[in-house]
Amino acid sequence: MRTLSRSLNILVEKHLPSAFLFALILTIIAAAMGVFLGGVSVPEVANMWYAGFWNFLEFGMQMVVVLVTGYALAKAPLVNRLLAKFATIPKTQFAALTVVMVVSAILGIISWGLGFVGGTIIAIEVASAHRQLISASWSPRHTQRSSLRSPCL
């Protein structure tokens, strides 16, 4: 299995273009559509792109602050000890998955960033005790919408 995963990883890294290339191509397509379908001049498209860039930057920085705050809370000694204690509760794989999802959802209600980061931390803690449970580390992504402050709402 390890050999298969390494070979697939090498294949994807070799043939998948970079994210920057996708962003550049999509930007050119959007600009062309604005000019040809929207009836807007090229300088107007450039001005709109420039103004929109700063709005995206503002949103991106807000998300960074949410995630960094969630990380700081999840790594605080009290919360970290609680997460480690919760990770020792499950004795079966089903119980481990349930604990990870419930704790992630509860943390997500407090803060989206705390649910995302704290859920991942508890999934790692539980997975260290239950080696077969690596897939539970993805459960915070499924429970992140439970937050009252979620950007996905």
ABEGO torsion letter per residue (X at the ends): XAAAAAAAAAAAAAABBBAAAAAAAAAAAAAAAAAAAAGBBAAAAAAAAAAAAAAAAAAAAAAAAAAAAAAAAAABAAAAAAAAAAAAABABAAAAAAAAAAAAAAAAAABAAAAAAAAAAAAAAAAAABAAAAAAAAAAAAAAAABAABAAX
